[in-house]
Amino acid sequence: MKVLLTGANGYIGTRLLPVLLEQGHEVVCMVRDQRRFAEESDFDDQVKIITADLLQPESLKNIPEDIDAAYYLVHSMSSGNQKFAELEAESAMHFVKAIQQTKCRQLIYLTGIANDVHLSVHLTSRLSVEDELKNSGIAFTILRAAIIIGSGSASFEIIRDLAEKLPVMVAPKWVNTRCQPIGIRDVLGYLTGVLLNEKAFNHIFDIGGPDILTYKEMILQYAASRNLKRWILTVPVLTPRLSSLWLYLVTAVPYSLARSLVDSMKNEVICKDERIKEIVPGPCFTYKKALKLAFEKIEQHSIVSSWKDALNRGYLDTSFMDQVKVPQNGVLEYKVKMPFKRQTEEVFDNIWSIGGSRGWYYADWLWNLRGFIDKLFGGVGTRRGRTNTVSIHAGDVIDFWRVLLADKKNARLLLYAEMKVPGEAWLEFKVINYRGESFLSQIATFRPSGLWGRIYWYAMFPFHIFLFKGMARQITTYVSNTEVI
């Protein structure tokens, strides 16, 4: 089949793509920035890539006419835009109008279970997208999932953060809401199982695993699987706003995503029926098995995708890849050029491992303090860590930085700050060989926004001198436990 895959850079799309290719389908990936897809994907030479933005209808003319089916896997849940529901409906409307000009025979949409009468704003917006797809005149298949458990999924990472970090939790009453979690592998099985399956045409299916658990039970079962003793005390006084703030401060999720999740957690997400098993037969993984599989991927350093890879402000914003060229004019810089005697590959391996569990090599407490302050001001903080400890691609997250360029061939790593600052910030690492000597080049670039931006830079400058010199020195001398001295 010739399949259009929207959201090809997203958590689900990144995992669905290799499955479709393995099954022999011809895949057209629709992305907003072809550069990011080419940097991140191992399949860019096996697929056709088209550039399009759902909020710019004219760009959708790039969709090929001869597609057989289309996956709609985009959303703006964490965009932070107050009008995200309107934007989602508008995006779906533009998508439908473009698809109606093709030979597409099926639209497949993955969304959330919405069986309650009174739904959150997030789930209500998903229903409006469903309506647009159902009224397209093209056969639709809508899969409504409960929370998805897999390495890198937002739900899994939140449960992981809570269980790993808090021995005792004072939680709001929503932790007693029931849910039917489903493993990411089962989601992919259903997404491919309904593809051009006429029995699935014009149907809405609930999909979930075999277990029905409260959020409290999911946290405690996770803790038990990690041999952790945890206690959860529920109180009725935590409002959705306070609960969202608590989730935001304790976990890696941005506040907008935390608020959407908390608002949705008042709704039970349990399958109303199991008709999907008649279309795509076979058992689903239990919650405990899904957890085990997620940890196997983490331990093998083979996390395919993460919710954190999505842009901080959501898919509706312009591409961060436009920042890959560091500006030269109107900027302030702090440069460190550190000579070293070690093998170039050893130093570059240290650069490649920066952030996350490895840390920043020098005065990590200062980085953590800066991350905590960033959280207080509504930023992302340092809790996002890294998706993978051994590899980096453009678009990946490293704490409160976004990877713009990860060029192993030329030994260069370029990061762009997603923290709250009065301006824009870049951090570049590069290994240079000059006249028989090797140097680590480390450049912090800041483009201030007005007077406050300059005040911020000069106030931080003493810390930069202390921090960046120490970091460069440690990067050139650090030896991990796995290296042979």
N, C-alpha and C positions, 0 to 999 in steps of 0.2 A: 504494500500500500504506500501511497505518498501522503505523508502525515505532516501537518503543520504543528509545531511545538512552540507555544508562547511561554514566556517565563523560563526560557531555557537556561538562564543563569541562576534561577531560584533553587530553593532547597529540594523541591519535588522534581522540577524539570531537569536538574543536573543528574539526578539518579535515574530518571525515566529514560533519558536519551540513550545510554548504552544498552538498556534492555530492548528498546525499539530497534536499534541497529543490530543487536544480536539475533533478533527475530526476523531480520532481513528486510525491514521496512526502509523506504527512502524518506529521510527526515529533512524538513525545512525548519530551521531554527529562527524564530523571530526575536531579535534583541534590540535594545535601544542603542547599544554601543558595540560594534563589531570588534573593536580593539580589545575590550575586556573579555569577550568570549574567546577570542583567539589566544589570549594570554592564559586563561584559566583552563580551557578545554583541551583534552587529548584527542578530540574527535573533529576538530575544525576542518580537517582535510577529507572527512568522510560525509559531511553534510553540506547542504546549501544554507548559507546564512543571509538573512535579509534584515535590514535596519528599519525599524518602524517605532513610532510612539503612539500609543492608543489615544492620547489626547490631541494628536495632530492627524486628523482624518486623511489628509493628502499623502502622508507617509505610508499609509496602509495599501496604497496602490502597488507596493512591491510584493504583495502576497500573490503567489502563482495561481493561475486560474485552474490548473489541473489537479488540485489536492483532493484526496479522498476523505480525509477526516482532519479535525483540528482539536487540539487540547487547549483549553483556556485555563491557564494556571497562574494568573496574576491577581494581586490584591494590594491594598494600601493600608493594611491593619496597623502598621507601625509608623505610618507617615507623619503623624503628629498634626496633620492638617484637619482643622475643625470641620471642613466640608468633605471629608474623605468619602462619605456615603454618596454624595452627589457626584463626585469625581469617578467613583467606581461604576455608578450607573451610566455616566457619560462614556466612560471607556468601553463598557460592554456594548452600548448602543453603536458606537463607531465601529467596533469589531464586527458586530452582526451585519451592519450595512456593507462592510468590505467583503465579508464571507459570502454574502448573498450574490456577489458578482462572480463567484467561483463555482466549480462543480462539486463542492464539498457535500458529502452525504451524511455526515455526523459531527455534532459538536459534543465534546466531553468536558465536563466541568467538575472540578473537585472543590467541595465547600464543606461547611460544618453542619452537624445535625441540628435541626431547628424544628423540634416537635412541640415545644411549649407555646402557649398562647401569647404570653408577654415576653418578648425577646429583647436582648440587648441591642444597642445601636449597631454593633458590629454584625451580629447575626441577621438583623433586619436588612442591612445593606447587602448582605450576601443573597437574601431572597429577591431583592430588586434586580440583581445580576441574573439570577435564575429566570426571572420573568422576561428579561430581554432575550435570553437565549431560547426560551420556550416559544416566544412569539416570532422567531426568525423564519419559520417555514421550513427549517432544516431539522432533520431528526436529531433529538438531543438525548444525552445520557448524563444524568447528574448524580454524582456520588457524594453523599453527605457522611463525613467521617467525624468520629469523636476525636479526642486528642491523639496525636500520632507519636509513637515511641520509637525512637531510633537515634543513633549517634548523631549529634548535631541538631536534633529537632528542638524547637523552643520549649515544648512541654517537658521533654526529657531533661534538658539542661536546667530548667527551673526546679524540677523535683530534685535533681542532683545537687544544685546549690543549697537548697533548703536542708536536705538531709545531711549533707557533708559538713555544713558550717554551723548548724544550730542544734546543740544537744537538747535544748528546751525551746519550744515554739509557742508563743501566744498568738493564736490564729483566729481569724473571723469565722463566722458560722458557715461561710460558703465552703469550708473544707469538708463539710458533711454532705455536700451535693454529690449525687451519684453520676458516674461516668463509665463509658465502655471503651477503654483505650484499645488502640489497634497498632500493630507493628508496621514499620515502614515497608517491609518486604511484602506484607499482605496488601497494603495500599497499592504498591506497584503491580502486584498480581491482578488486582481488580481493574486498575487503569488499563492494563494491556488486555485483560480478559474480555472487556466490553467493546474493544475496538472493532468497529464494523460488524459487530454481532447483532443481527437484526432483532434478536430476542430482547436486547437491551434498548432498542430504539424507543424514544418518547417515554422513558421511565425515569423515576427518581428512586434511588436506592439508598438506604442507610447501611453503612459499613462499620463494623466494630469487631473487636476480638471476643473471645469466649467469656471473659471476666467482666462482671459489673462491680465496680469498686467506688468508694468515696475518694475524694482527693486526699483525705487524711490516711486512708488505707494504702493508697499508692505510695505516699511518702514513707510510711512505716514499713511497707514491704520492700521498698528500695533500701531503706536503712538496714533491714534484716539481711538482705542479700549482700551487704557490705560489712556485716557483723558490727553494726553500730546500734547502740541503744539510744532511742529518741523518745521524747515525751511531747505531746501536742495538747495544749490547753485551749479550748475554744471559748470565746467570749462574744456576746452579742453587740458590744458597743463600738466595734471597729466599723466605721462607715466605708463605703466603696472608695472614697477619696483617701482615707487613711490606709486602707488595705493596699491600694495601688502604690502609695508612697512607701509603705513597708516592703512590698515586693520589689520595688525599684531600687531601694537602698541595699537590700540583702542579696539580690540576684543581679545578673548581667543585663537584664532586659531594660530598654529605655522606658521612660515613664508613660509615653503614649501607648506602647505595647502592653505595659503592665495594666493600664487603665482598661484597655480593650479586653484583656484576659479576665480581669476581676469582674467587669460588667457581665461577661459571658458566663462566668462560673456560677451565677445564680440560676442558670438554666440547666436542667438535667440533659445530658447528652447520651441517650440510650437508644439503641436501634428499635424502631417501631415494628419492624418485621424483618425477616431474613430471606426475602425473595431473591436477593443477589446470589445466594448459594445455589439457586436453581440455574442461574445463568453462568456463574463461575464457581463450580463446585470445589470442595476441598476445605480442610480445617484451617483455622487461623492460629497463629502463635498465641500462647497465653501471655499475660503481662510479665510474668517472671522470665519466660523464655525471651521475650522481646528485650527485656533489660539485659539479659545475658549476652544476646547477640550485639547489642549496642556497646557493651564493654569489651567484647572481643575486637570490634573495630577500633575502639579507642586504644586498646593495648597494642594493637598491630600498627598503630599510626596510619590507619587507612580510612579515616573519615572522609567520605566522598564530598559532602556538602554540609553547610551549617546555616541555621537561620541568621547567624551573625554576618554572613557574607552579603546579605541584602544591604543596600545603602542605608545609612543611618536615618535619613529623612524619608525613606520609602521609595517605591519604584516610580512615583509620579514626578520626582525631581529630575533635573538635568544630570548628565553623566559626570561622575567624579573624574573620569579619565581626561577631561579637559585640563586638569591641573597637572598633567604629567610633565609639562614644560615649566620648570621653576622660573619665575619672573626674575629679571635682572635689574629692573628699574624700580625705584620707590620702595626698596626692601632694606631690611636690616639683617646682618649676618653675623654668625659666630663660627669661626673655622678652627678645626684642630687637624694638624698634620703630624701623625705619630709614626716614627720609623720603627721597624721591627726586623728581627733576624730569623724568625720562624718561617716555615713553609707558607707560601701564599694561601694554599688550600686550607690549611689549619685555621688561619685567621678568618678566612671567608666563611668557613663552617661556623665559627662563632657568631659572625654577623647573621648568618642564615638561621641561627637558633635563638635569636634575641627575643625578649618578651615572653609572655606566658609563664610557664613553670620555670623556665631558665632565668627569667628576670632581666634586668638591664645592666647587670655586671657590677654596678657601683651605686652605693647609696639607694638601694631599692626602697627604703623607707620614705625617701623623698618622692619617688615616683608614686608610691602608694598614697602618700599624703596629697599629692597633686590630683590623683584620681579621686580621692574622697572629696576634695574640694569641688572637683568637677561635677561629681554626683549631686552635691548640695545645690549647685547652680543649674541643675537640670541636664547635665552632660552625661556621657556614656560611662565615665569612670574607667577603671582598669580591670573590671571583673570579666570582660569579654574574653580575655586571654587570647589563645590562638586556636584555630581549627585543627591544625596539624603541627606537631613539634619538629618535624624533619623536613617539611617542604613548604614553600611559599609561592603563591601565584598572585598576579595582579587582581585586586579586588578583595583579597583576604583581609581579615582583621588581625591586628596585633595590639591588644589592649585598647588604648584610645587613639590608635593610628589606623589608617587605611593604606594598604599596599598599592602604590601606583605603578611601580616598576620593580620586577624581580628578575634581573638579568644575570644569570650565572656565568654566561660566556664572557661578559665584560666585567664581572665581579662588582656589580652595582645594585644597591637596594635603595629605593626611594619611597618614603612614607609621607602621608598627608594627614594632618591632625584633624580629628573629629571632636576634640574637646572644646569646651566653651572658652573662646579667646576673642579679644577685640581685634580681630584680623584673621589672617590665614598663615598657617605654619607648615613648613616642610622639614624633613630630616633625611639627609642623604648619607649613605655609607658607600665608600668605594675603595678598592685596593688598587694602588698605583705602583708600578715598577718604573723607576727612573734612574738611568745611568748606573745600573747594577744594584740599586738600593730599592727596598720595598717600603711603602708607606700606607698607612690607613688614613684616608681622607674622610673627615666627618664634618658636614656643614649643616648648621641649623639656620634656616631662612624664615624670616617673618615679614609679612606685608601688613603693616598696621592699618587699622581703620580709624582715622582721625587722631585727635590728641590723646584719647584714652589708650589707643593702641600703642603709641610711643611711650606713654607713662608705664604701661604694663611691661613693655620690653626692657626698659632701663631698670625697673624695679626687680625684674627677674635676672638681670645680667650677672650679678654676683653669684647667684646659684648656677647659672650656665657655666661660668668659669670653673667652679668647683666640680660640677656634675659631669660636664662633657669631657673635660680632661681626664678625670678619673675613669669614666666609661671607656674612652679610647685606649687608655693604658691597660685596662683589664681585658678588653677585647683582644689585644695583641699578645697577651700573656696567659690568658685563661686556658686551663687544661681540664677537660671533663674527666670523670671517673672511668670512661670507656677508652680514653686515649692512652697510648703507651708513651711514657716519658723517656 
